[in-house]
Amino acid sequence: MRVTRGWMSSVAAATVSASALLGVQAAPATAETPGTLISSTPQADGWRPLPNGSVITYWMTGSDGTPREASGALFTPAGAPPPDGWPVVAFDHGTTGLGRGCGGESAPSTAPDTHWHAEEDDMMRRVIDQGFAVVAPDYLGLGLFDTGPHPYLELRTEATATIDLLRAARSAHPELSRTWVAMGPSQGGQAALGAGHLQASYAPDLDYRGTIAIDTESDVEKALPIAGPAIPTVPGTAETLGFLSSIFAGLRAARPDLDFNQYLTPLGRALLDDIETMCKPAIEARVDGVGIGQMLSKPLSDSRVRAAYDSYLTVPTSGYDAPILLLLNVTDTTVPAPLHAALAAQLSANRVDFQTVTGTGTHTQLNPQMWSAIDAFLARVR
């Protein structure tokens, strides 16, 4: 799915203008400190199948360290908040693409039409029904603003997009408490783990209670050194190639000093140029029938590129100060189950406080035991 610059610019302008007309608290346009509110705009009933929705726009920091505009959504339970405010679940969505509007949290009509969004709405509705507010970032590059291609699976900007949205939402909504939990499926699981690890140094003013990660992405960086021209083309792997191509496009955009183009064939460069503005279904259609070996001109095994993607992708496996709930499907083929096992083994070796509940469903599918584990975790940490 391509999102036109003019249409999305109109959406962003209308959102900010509406907040001014409605008298919603907004920061001056020059206030570019990460976590500073730009606007908070209430949405009409039916905007999303979730209650009391608002679009939040705010400042965060881009991959290059400069201020960037970002967007996300806020949902609050019905009724009066408790005396200390609604505890918050920061919900990080799964893979949606690379282009502006693909995130779908602040502008659901621009997101790719996949069943993942219905599943994620069910997850958010479950926590709202238990008395939690939800903030949901689009992530850098996937929302209302033209900030370039989304740095797909860049742990740092996923984490800061999440925490900065929470800060911005709290500045406009005093009914939100300091207490929060990170939660997400797939890419969102990686983002939630990243936010949970970063928060101790980045947001000590907030009261972080733990992370729920569902079939999280992890350990991809350990497989990348074998990628190179010798890898044969394998039919029926468009989804996997879409993920890898998105990592390459994101790394190329986030690390221009690396000159990732030197690792690409002319076909690889053209393909990444094409997908930078696409959402997930269009990316998979574009890469269908292409092999990794056709994209790469040399292996991704030298020390410089390995250091780059290690720092870009790697999920920390130590240094957490609150519990983690891992919900993992042993039959997952999108993020292969051996990667889940590797993450759990590393967390265990490092004596991280975590619990694992397994299932035999498809990627991010939750069985009754997993839902019960979510309920129990939230009841324990609120």
Secondary structure, DSSP 8 states (H G I E B T S, - for coil): -B--HHHHHHHHHHHHHHHHHTT-----TT--STT-EEEEEE--TTSSSSSSEEEEEEEEE-TTSSEEEEEEEEE--SS---TT-EEEEEE-----BSSTT-S-SS-GGGS---HHHHHHHHHHHHHHHTT-EEEEE--TTSSSS--SS--TT-HHHHHHHHHHHHHHHHHH-TTEEEEEEEEEETHHHHHHHHHHHHHHHH-TTSEEEEEEEES----GGGTGGG-STT----TT-HHHHHHHHHHHHHHHHH-GGG-GGGGB-HHHHHHHHHHTTBBHHHHHHHHTT--HHHHBSS-S-SHHHHHHHHHHH----S---S-EEEEEETT-TTTTHHHHHHHHHHHHHTT--EEEEEE-SSTT---HHHHHHHHHHHHHH-
